[in-house]
Amino acid sequence: MNAVTREPKRVLVCGTLAYDVIGRTPDRLHTGVRNVKLDGLLEDFGGGAMNMAYTLRQLGHEPVTLAYVGDDFAPAYANHMTAGDLRTDGLVHVTGALCARGITLTDPDGEQFTAFFPGPTGLDRLGADIEHVCRRETFDAAVLATDLPEKTVAAAAALRDIPLRIWCPGQYAQHFSAEQVAPLVAWADLIILNRFEWRTLYPLVKRGVIERFTTRGKPRKPGVIVTRGAGSVVIWSPGATRTSVAVPPVTRSAQRDPTGCGDALSAGVIAGLVERLPVTLAVERGIAVAQLCLQQPGTQHHLKDLRDSRHV
């Protein structure tokens, strides 16, 4: 693929900043399992919005993360962001609160169980904080990363004038109601999600039925990108045109940790789109970045030494 763009694009990413606890279990995670033993444990930096911001920055763009953080943000996460050349001016400190926490267990088959504590929500001030950030600078794209449904809907309502708008429902997909999904489908130019999330939202989204109306009154549908693990990535373009992009195999020995691969893929796709790549090439970039993430533990280490690499 091409080298990173020479013209960094500003991307506003709304969502969470979290500390991750990532465990590996030799037991299979299946229905009915109530107790597992761990043979590996990692405490690291995460949160869907921050994972995407990390990848976007390492690919040469300028993400601004709007997230609410607690008293434990500094010094550990603050120092991590400084080392990664990540902006902190979109973060809002909530005194007396703790940062969000993500707890993820992975079994030998790559199946995962995730529990998430959202930390400070900032719901009472979210609209005002978004307006403040958008008055300060203009953005080429806005991303609604994994977050509480009520926050996601409120953020979309405050982000009406961004040229490219992407919704990544993530692990909260099963918590959205039809009333919450409808305005998000109307807001988004693109929805990126995995197969499980798509199956959960499909009855609500009703691909090819719900229409999005532009300011000119012409009906339009958002594009949808569905990842399927090691299977091909499926793209439904507006008008329900279906395209598949193959995923190159990664040997089992090279696979370290699938945590954060979805966020990495989404960020790679978004980077390609703001650089005006065709959607299929943007998806190929997303796949390449996700596979780098798969080969590293944690969610924000896969591009450290590759920021100027022509491989992504």
Legacy VTK file of the C-alpha trace (Angstrom):
# vtk DataFile Version 3.0
C-alpha trace
ASCII
DATASET POLYDATA
POINTS 312 float
0.000 0.000 0.000
0.950 3.611 -0.267
2.910 5.477 2.388
1.074 7.661 4.874
-0.495 10.791 3.458
1.583 13.987 3.381
-1.474 16.002 4.418
-2.650 14.940 7.883
-6.416 14.986 8.314
-8.156 15.985 11.518
-10.476 13.304 12.885
-12.674 13.777 15.950
-13.101 10.481 17.805
-15.814 10.368 20.467
-15.899 7.493 22.938
-13.906 6.102 25.819
-10.406 6.016 27.204
-9.887 2.959 29.395
-7.340 0.890 31.201
-7.453 -2.684 29.887
-7.071 -5.944 31.779
-6.435 -8.664 29.186
-6.425 -12.290 30.276
-5.688 -15.510 28.421
-7.401 -18.740 29.474
-6.741 -22.353 28.429
-10.453 -23.055 28.985
-13.003 -22.754 26.180
-15.441 -19.883 26.568
-18.896 -21.219 25.802
-22.401 -20.915 27.143
-22.621 -22.114 30.708
-18.996 -21.431 31.679
-18.937 -19.690 35.048
-15.303 -20.068 36.085
-12.037 -20.081 34.135
-8.372 -20.138 35.048
-5.921 -17.684 33.497
-2.442 -18.503 32.239
-1.640 -14.957 31.117
-2.541 -11.455 32.265
-1.716 -8.019 30.870
-2.667 -4.579 32.161
-2.490 -2.015 29.391
-3.950 1.097 27.767
-7.203 0.883 25.843
-10.682 2.259 25.235
-12.245 2.116 21.774
-11.822 5.804 20.978
-8.225 5.869 22.162
-7.374 2.681 20.266
-8.588 4.288 17.054
-6.830 7.567 17.830
-3.559 5.685 18.398
-3.722 4.003 14.996
-4.812 7.159 13.188
-1.918 9.094 14.693
0.629 6.436 13.847
-0.688 6.466 10.271
0.093 10.164 10.056
-3.224 11.840 10.854
-4.267 14.165 13.676
-6.992 12.613 15.811
-8.619 14.494 18.679
-10.232 12.204 21.245
-13.237 13.515 23.139
-13.475 11.280 26.196
-14.014 11.655 29.936
-11.245 10.545 32.260
-10.905 10.053 35.993
-8.306 10.895 38.603
-6.186 7.889 37.612
-5.580 9.178 34.068
-2.294 10.693 35.223
0.475 9.828 35.310
0.337 6.451 33.529
-2.054 7.096 30.627
-0.981 10.734 30.307
2.647 9.682 29.867
1.634 6.986 27.375
-0.187 9.543 25.226
2.735 11.944 25.341
5.095 9.169 24.229
2.750 8.341 21.348
2.438 11.977 20.225
-1.297 11.864 20.965
-3.249 15.006 21.751
-4.876 15.269 25.167
-6.723 18.567 24.704
-10.013 16.813 23.908
-10.036 14.885 27.188
-12.212 16.094 30.053
-11.150 15.315 33.635
-13.966 14.382 36.017
-12.789 14.794 39.611
-13.581 11.952 41.994
-14.101 9.374 39.229
-12.026 6.512 37.851
-11.227 5.962 34.183
-13.175 3.318 32.288
-12.013 -0.288 32.553
-12.126 -3.033 29.923
-11.728 -6.663 31.012
-11.204 -9.139 28.173
-10.642 -12.893 28.338
-9.461 -14.846 25.278
-9.624 -18.632 24.900
-7.445 -20.922 22.719
-9.864 -20.555 19.772
-9.700 -16.757 19.844
-13.196 -16.452 21.332
-13.483 -13.545 23.747
-15.559 -12.485 26.712
-15.546 -8.764 27.510
-16.800 -6.797 30.499
-16.699 -3.013 30.424
-17.000 -0.337 33.106
-17.730 2.965 31.291
-16.166 5.310 33.839
-17.335 8.945 33.891
-19.952 9.443 31.169
-20.090 13.230 30.906
-23.586 12.865 29.469
-24.778 16.077 31.108
-22.159 18.142 29.269
-21.349 16.128 26.152
-23.142 18.371 23.654
-21.487 21.501 24.997
-18.047 19.866 25.002
-18.441 18.736 21.377
-19.535 22.218 20.328
-16.521 23.711 22.087
-14.100 21.368 20.307
-15.746 21.995 16.925
-15.591 25.770 17.372
-11.889 25.516 18.061
-11.024 23.663 14.842
-12.560 21.978 11.827
-12.559 18.237 11.235
-12.436 16.113 8.099
-14.202 13.188 9.774
-16.011 12.287 12.985
-16.118 8.823 14.529
-18.566 7.584 17.140
-16.600 4.766 18.752
-17.971 2.194 21.198
-19.870 3.937 23.982
-23.127 3.971 25.924
-26.110 4.214 23.548
-27.449 7.416 25.089
-24.035 9.072 24.745
-23.658 7.919 21.150
-27.055 9.361 20.183
-26.284 12.650 21.962
-22.893 12.915 20.241
-24.458 12.342 16.812
-26.972 15.115 17.464
-24.103 17.529 18.167
-22.055 16.488 15.103
-24.129 17.466 12.100
-21.672 19.327 9.883
-18.659 16.970 9.634
-17.940 15.863 6.022
-17.393 12.149 6.814
-19.290 10.479 9.674
-18.609 6.930 10.909
-20.368 4.886 13.582
-18.594 1.909 15.197
-21.080 0.439 17.738
-18.693 -2.247 19.008
-19.516 -4.205 22.139
-22.507 -1.987 22.950
-24.355 -3.097 19.788
-26.696 -5.376 21.719
-27.725 -2.524 24.043
-29.210 -0.188 21.412
-32.960 0.123 20.942
-34.653 0.698 17.583
-35.387 4.269 18.636
-31.671 4.860 19.269
-30.472 3.125 16.099
-32.693 5.090 13.702
-31.051 8.538 14.223
-27.580 6.952 14.097
-28.313 5.300 10.753
-29.612 8.674 9.566
-26.445 10.371 10.822
-23.790 7.972 9.538
-22.138 7.829 6.133
-20.578 4.509 7.147
-21.139 1.868 9.837
-18.250 -0.481 10.708
-18.935 -3.536 12.856
-18.223 -7.242 13.190
-20.456 -10.138 12.235
-21.916 -10.614 15.713
-22.657 -6.913 16.065
-24.252 -6.834 12.596
-26.496 -9.796 13.411
-27.546 -8.002 16.588
-28.325 -4.699 14.868
-29.663 -6.040 11.555
-33.293 -6.298 12.690
-33.076 -2.648 13.761
-31.039 -1.259 10.871
-32.948 -3.208 8.167
-30.321 -2.750 5.492
-31.833 -1.400 2.290
-35.036 -0.237 4.019
-34.138 2.598 6.399
-33.166 5.616 4.326
-30.970 8.531 5.231
-32.137 11.962 4.084
-29.607 14.631 3.169
-30.236 18.347 3.626
-31.387 18.404 -0.018
-34.123 15.946 0.746
-32.721 13.120 -1.376
-32.795 9.647 0.174
-29.449 7.993 0.848
-28.355 4.897 2.733
-25.134 4.576 4.761
-22.448 2.145 3.687
-21.847 -0.872 5.935
-18.585 -2.754 6.492
-18.830 -6.108 8.288
-15.730 -7.952 9.496
-15.841 -11.731 9.881
-12.697 -12.692 11.757
-10.387 -14.552 9.401
-13.122 -14.533 6.758
-13.449 -11.900 4.073
-14.633 -8.397 4.946
-17.996 -7.552 3.377
-18.801 -4.060 2.106
-22.354 -2.957 1.400
-22.202 0.315 -0.477
-25.167 2.717 -0.571
-27.693 1.058 -2.814
-26.880 -2.384 -1.297
-24.044 -3.245 -3.710
-22.051 -6.081 -2.085
-18.257 -6.430 -2.318
-15.916 -8.784 -0.467
-12.268 -8.165 0.419
-10.173 -11.231 1.216
-8.219 -11.426 4.477
-4.702 -12.858 4.053
-4.021 -15.734 6.469
-1.920 -15.185 9.598
-0.189 -18.279 10.938
-1.308 -19.448 14.367
2.231 -19.006 15.706
2.212 -15.306 14.739
-1.105 -14.585 16.477
-0.619 -13.024 19.900
-3.778 -11.211 20.979
-6.985 -10.354 19.054
-7.954 -7.614 21.513
-8.331 -4.293 19.706
-8.153 -5.702 16.182
-11.585 -4.326 15.341
-10.599 -0.834 16.454
-7.354 -1.091 14.483
-9.206 -2.169 11.344
-11.739 0.645 11.693
-8.993 3.233 12.114
-7.112 1.891 9.095
-10.278 2.119 6.995
-10.959 5.660 8.201
-7.383 6.698 7.443
-7.799 5.394 3.898
-11.119 7.148 3.397
-9.910 10.572 4.574
-7.026 10.138 2.136
-9.701 9.548 -0.540
-8.747 5.959 -1.274
-11.450 3.769 -2.849
-13.317 1.912 -0.140
-11.851 -1.481 -1.114
-8.297 -0.144 -0.757
-9.233 1.512 2.530
-10.498 -1.850 3.777
-7.259 -3.527 2.669
-5.352 -0.990 4.745
-7.621 -1.692 7.693
-6.996 -5.422 7.375
-3.226 -4.884 7.254
-3.296 -2.756 10.409
-5.577 -5.213 12.225
-3.186 -8.055 11.432
-0.314 -6.062 12.890
-2.409 -5.594 16.028
-3.113 -9.349 16.138
0.630 -10.002 16.292
1.181 -7.790 19.364
-0.182 -7.976 22.919
-2.537 -5.156 23.833
-4.316 -2.611 21.655
-1.855 0.272 21.230
1.532 -1.180 20.320
1.176 -2.481 16.763
2.439 0.577 14.873
5.105 2.011 17.156
7.996 1.331 14.839
6.020 1.512 11.588
4.678 5.055 11.481
6.593 5.904 8.315
6.529 2.398 6.913
5.313 1.814 3.367
3.745 -1.450 4.533
0.663 0.418 5.762
LINES 1 313
312 0 1 2 3 4 5 6 7 8 9 10 11 12 13 14 15 16 17 18 19 20 21 22 23 24 25 26 27 28 29 30 31 32 33 34 35 36 37 38 39 40 41 42 43 44 45 46 47 48 49 50 51 52 53 54 55 56 57 58 59 60 61 62 63 64 65 66 67 68 69 70 71 72 73 74 75 76 77 78 79 80 81 82 83 84 85 86 87 88 89 90 91 92 93 94 95 96 97 98 99 100 101 102 103 104 105 106 107 108 109 110 111 112 113 114 115 116 117 118 119 120 121 122 123 124 125 126 127 128 129 130 131 132 133 134 135 136 137 138 139 140 141 142 143 144 145 146 147 148 149 150 151 152 153 154 155 156 157 158 159 160 161 162 163 164 165 166 167 168 169 170 171 172 173 174 175 176 177 178 179 180 181 182 183 184 185 186 187 188 189 190 191 192 193 194 195 196 197 198 199 200 201 202 203 204 205 206 207 208 209 210 211 212 213 214 215 216 217 218 219 220 221 222 223 224 225 226 227 228 229 230 231 232 233 234 235 236 237 238 239 240 241 242 243 244 245 246 247 248 249 250 251 252 253 254 255 256 257 258 259 260 261 262 263 264 265 266 267 268 269 270 271 272 273 274 275 276 277 278 279 280 281 282 283 284 285 286 287 288 289 290 291 292 293 294 295 296 297 298 299 300 301 302 303 304 305 306 307 308 309 310 311
